[in-house]
Amino acid sequence: MNSSIELTPWRQRQIAMLYRYASLDYMKAVDVLLSQVIEGRPTPALEQSLAAACAAALESQPRIHNDARRWDRDMRDILTEMRQLLRDDIKARGHGNYRAGSLGHFFNQVGHADAYDAYRSRDEYHVCEYFVRQYSDPAEDILVEYRRQQPLTDHWFACHLARHLSDQPEVPAFRVRTDITARSGESPPRAGVYVSQDDANAAPQFAWPEKDRGQLTDSSTFNDVGLAALHAIGRDGLWFDQQKMYAFAAEAGIRHPASPQEAISPGSASSALAIHAHATRPCDRYYVEIMSGSEQR
């Protein structure tokens, strides 16, 4: 069915990200990545990702030992445990259950439960957590109930764009179905991505027909600050052009996100502006169909 709803290049990319991260295929791809690391055959890209995770984790964690063989063995053991949690979610999806979050639940348990003190004290665990979260967090933001209560923002999509482009450089073909509608607070008639009927800046959402878990929430869109930033910086530069982001945020008097007393820098301007640029509101939506040959399960 034809539609007057325009799917701009940015909107198409947002929709592609939602379909990809919510798919069974993506969960299986993450399983393959973990298996490659566990089996000692990571790709150069995975090696870089592991190195970045190691640097980030060890920046705040003291090394307990310097035995490279033990370090390698312990990391593989921990990743194997994490992979099994992911496989539990994959098995559930095979039965039609849009389940994700076993990894996130495990990370939360380690962070707070006394029974996991041994994990918290191990550098290897923290490296594995940093590494795995890069791949598991996007799917959990889309599918896990308590995380879905905070709708995905335009800035969220920008933050995940680079990794998504490396995973899925091509955009599938889409069609807006004006005959399939749903609104905030409702479970939609079918699983997939839904776009606002009247707000081109509202972030699309993935939802599915499961009461109390799969329903659409209020949409995230731009408030006056966000609209002004979009107008001043432009769609291509918003969130990505550090100097333009910095100039706009400084002129608007936006402060550092972690310390209001501290002035922003070009590197912190994007995250600082993101705090002030979004608003939520209920809306009516249309279903966006992914065309034959482009399916994500």
N, C-alpha and C positions, 0 to 999 in steps of 0.2 A: 504494500500500500504506500502510495506517495505521501509525503508530509512536507509542510512548510517549515518544520523545525530544521534549522541549519546545523549541521555537524561540522564545525570549524576544525582545522587540523589539530588544534590543541584539545578540543573536546573529543575528537576521534582517538587521540592518544590516551586521554584519560579513560575512555571506555575500554580501549584495548588493555590497559593496565588492570582494570577491574576484572575483566574476563580472564585474563591470564593468571593473576594471583589467586583468583577464586577457583581455579580449575583443578581437577584431579591430575591432569597432565603436569601442572606446575609442582604439585606435591611429589609426584613421581620423579620429576627432574631434580628436586632437592634431595630425594633419597639417593639418586645416582651420584650427586656431588659428594654427599657424605660417604658413600661407599668408596668413591675414588680416593678420598683422603684416608679412610680407614685402611684401605688395601695398599696404601703407599704409592699411588699412581695419580697424584693430583696434576691437573693441567697448570700451565704457567699462570693463568688468571687465578686459579684457586690458590696457588702458592703465594701470589701477591695478596690475596684476601686474607689468608692465614697470617702472613707477616704483619699486615695492618692490624689484625685482631690481637696478635701477640704484643705489638707495640702499645696498643691502647690499653690492654689488660695489665701489662707489667708496669705501666706508668703509675698505677695506683696500688699495685700488689708486690710485696717483697718476694724475691725468689726464695724458695725453701731448700732447693737443692740444685746442683749443676750437672747431674748425671743425664747426659743427652739420651741414653737408651731408655732410662726410666721415664724421662719426660715424654718421649715418643710413645712408649707403651701406655702410659697413663692417659695421654690424650686420646689414643685410639680406643681405649676402654670406655672413656666418658662419651666419646662421639658415638660409639656403638650403642650405648644406653639411650642417647638422644635419638638415634636413628630408629630404635624400636618404638619410641613414643610417636614419632612421625608415622611409622607404619601402622600403628593402631588407628590413627586418624585416616590413613589411606584405606584401611579395611572398612572403616565405618562409611566412608564416602562410597565405596563399592556397593553398599547396601542402601544408598540413597540418602544418607545422613550427612548434611552439610556441617560436619564436625571439623573443627580445628582448635588448637589451643592446648593440646597435651604438653607441648614443649613450653609454652608460656606458663602454664600451671606449675610445671616442674621448676622453672626459673624462679617463680614467686615463692615456692616452697623453700628452695635453697636460700633465698634472700631473707626469709623470716622465721622458718621453723627451726627449733633447737636440734631436732633430729638430723638436720643437714649441716651441722657445724663443720664436719669433716670436709664437706665440699667447699664451704666458704673459705676455708684456710688453704685451698690448693690453687696455685697459679694455673695449673692445667685446666681446671674447671672454668676459670674466668676467661681464658683464651677461647675455649670451646664455646662458651656462652656468647662472647662477642662475635665469633665467627658465625654461629648458627642463627643468631638473631637477625643478621643481615638478610637472611633468606626466609625466615619464618615470620618475622614481624609484619610484613605487608599483608600476607594472607590472614593473619590473626586479626589485624586491624579491620579487615573486611568481613570476617566470618564469626568472630568470637563475640558473644552477646554483650558482655559488659563493655567491651571496647567499641562496639557499634553505637553505643549511646552517645558518643561524641562523634558527630559526622565528619567524614574526611573533608579536609579543606583543600583549596586550590594549592596552597603551599605544600601540603602533604604529597600531592602528585609531583610537584617539582622536585621534592627531596628524593623521590624514588625513581626519577626519570632516567638517570644515567645507567643504573643497573638494569632497568627494564629495556633500554635500547640495546644493551649488549646481549640481552636474552631474547628479545623479540624486535628486531629492527624494522620489520615490515608491519604496517597497520592492516588488519583484516578489513573486509568489506562489511559495512553495516547498513541497516535499514531501520528507520524510525517507524514503529507501528502505532499509528494514532487510534487504531481500533482496540488496543490493549492498554488500559489505563490503571493507575493506582494512585493513592495519595499518602501523605505522611501519616504514620500510625496504623496503616493497613498492611496485611500480608498480601503480596501481589498474586495475580493469577498464575504466573509462571516464573521460574527462576531466570534471573538475568539482570541486565543493567537497565536502569530507568533514569530518564532525564527530565528536567523541569519543563513544563509546557510553556512557561512565560518568562523565564529568567535565564538568559544565555550565560550568565556568570555562575549560576548554581552548579556545584559539583555533582556529577552523576553518582548514583549509588547502585550497589549490587544488593539484591534482595531475593527471597525465595518464599514459596507458599508454606511456611511453617509458623503456626501461631506462637506468639511470644518470643520467637527467636529470629525469624526471617523477615520481619516486617520492615517497611521503610521508616526512616526517622525524618526529623526536620532536615531541610537541606542547608548546607553551608554555602553562603554567598558573600559578596563583598559588601561592607558597609561604606559609609561616605569616605573614610580614609582609604579603604581598598580601591574604591572607584577612582579616587583622585590619583592614587599610585598607578593604577592601570592606565589612566589617561596620560599621566606625565612620563611614564617609563615605557609604555607600550607592551603589547602582549608578548612579544618575543623576548623582551628584556626583563620583564617582571620575574623576580626571584633569581635571575641568572646574571644580570649585569650589575656587578658589585658596586661600581662607581656611581651609576645612576640610582641604585637602591640607597646607597649611602647619602648621596646628595638630597634625595627626597626625604629620607628619614630624619636627617639633620635639620632640614628646613622646617619639618613638621614638629620638631621638638621631641622626637621619640627617643627614649632612653634605652640603655643596655638591658636586655631581658633578664639577666641574672642579678644585676646590681643597678637599681634605678639611679644611684648617685654617680655612676660611672657613665661617661660618654660612650656612644656607640662607635664602632670602627667599621671600615668597609666589610670586614669579615663577619661581623655580627649584625649588620643592617637587615639582612633578609629575615633572620629569626626574630629580630626585634619588631620589624614591621608586621610579621605574620601574627603576632599577638594582638595587634590593634586593627587589623585589616578585615576581619571576618565577622559575620553575623549569621544567625540561624533563623529560619522561618519555615512554616509548613508550606507545602506546595503540592499541586497535582502534577502527575508525571505520565510520560509515555514510555512504553517498552522499546528498547533498542535491540533488534534482532541481529545476531551475527550470521552472516550469509553462509550458504552451503559451501563447503570446502575450507572454511575458516574456523570450524567449531573448536571450542575448548570444552572438555568434559569436566 
